[in-house]
Amino acid sequence: MPKRVKCPYCGYSMPIFYYERSVCRGIKLKCKGRKCGKEFEIKIKDGDQIK
């Protein structure tokens, strides 16, 4: 079952999904939350997002 990437600043669930076995780092996104808009890096280790 896929999980959603969450913004570490406001907690908004982004429309980007990842799976339990995913490993990721170095991808930068801009939050799509209404009042946030901050840029952050996606870090996923062992299927969990690291803030």
C-alpha positions in Angstrom: 0.0 0.0 0.0 1.6 3.3 -1.0 2.2 6.1 1.5 2.1 9.9 0.9 4.9 12.3 1.3 4.2 14.9 4.1 5.6 18.3 4.4 7.9 18.5 7.5 6.9 22.1 8.2 3.1 22.1 8.0 2.2 18.4 7.8 0.3 18.7 4.5 0.0 15.3 2.6 1.5 15.9 -0.8 0.0 14.2 -3.9 3.2 12.1 -4.2 3.3 8.5 -3.2 6.0 6.0 -2.2 6.1 2.3 -1.3 7.4 0.4 1.8 10.6 -0.7 0.2 11.5 2.8 -1.1 14.8 4.6 -0.5 15.2 8.2 -1.6 17.2 11.4 -1.0 18.2 14.4 -2.9 14.7 15.2 -4.4 13.6 18.8 -3.6 9.9 19.8 -3.6 7.9 22.9 -2.9 5.0 22.3 -0.5 1.5 22.7 -2.1 -0.1 23.6 1.3 -2.2 26.8 1.2 -0.1 28.8 3.7 3.2 27.0 3.5 5.0 26.9 0.1 8.4 26.0 1.7 11.0 23.9 -0.2 12.1 20.7 1.4 14.0 17.5 0.5 12.4 14.1 0.4 14.3 11.6 2.5 13.0 8.1 2.7 14.8 5.3 4.5 13.5 1.7 5.0 10.0 2.8 3.8 9.6 5.7 6.3 10.0 9.4 5.6 12.7 11.1 7.6 12.0 14.7 8.6 
